[in-house]
Amino acid sequence: MLGPVDYVLWLASFLLEVFVVVCAVRSKSFLSHLSLNLYMLAAAVVTVGQYVSIQRFGFQSLQYRYYYYYSESLLTIVMFCVIIQLYQHVFVEMNVSRYIRSAAAILLLATAFFSYAVVRENKDHLTSRFVVELGQNLHFCGVVLTYLLWGAILKLRETRTRLIQLVLALGVYFSATAGTYALRNLFPGLQESVLRWVPPLIGTWLPLAWAYTFSKVPEDARLTTARLLVRAR
């Protein structure tokens, strides 16, 4: 059963996702972070869809579970575009945007091929175990890509505060989500207790962190190299 806290988290997530886009527009960063803003808009639509699905079919319904896992997998694929654009911001002075886009295309094609292969070999489980495994794999890729990006930021001694905070927030999000999947596999009994609250909480925290970054951190703000190294520790 869902309680008032569940609905408060849903409403907060929706409002914060929209607020991120508003903050980006006000700070004149909508186009420079286009994929991030499109992801936030897509997440807001998915949040509304989850509410409608629960109201129509129920929280324990099979329809809601299908919608939840498929929509989360699609959002994670969109998140890959966010990560790739952040890579482009980090490597902007090296003129490697073409290679980054090519790598992104290969990654998406590989993901699509993997999904097709799993569907073909497990037709009877298309709407059950498949979507869960797909979500786990996508989030694991997100963790790896984000940590590689953070390593590049340290290596190149990146000092743009807004960019650094966007990447840090993303790293926390993927780490928490991937950790939740791992704990679900290790301790299935926690699914209906502690782990039930992690996805909505981290889903609310990410747009909150990004909204703060766009609204409070100026585009030209810089961190000193020493402070950046301290953060990394």
Helices and strands as residue ranges (DSSP letters): H 4-26, H 34-57, H 62-90, G 92-94, H 97-121, G 123-125, H 129-155, H 161-186, G 188-192, H 198-216, H 225-232
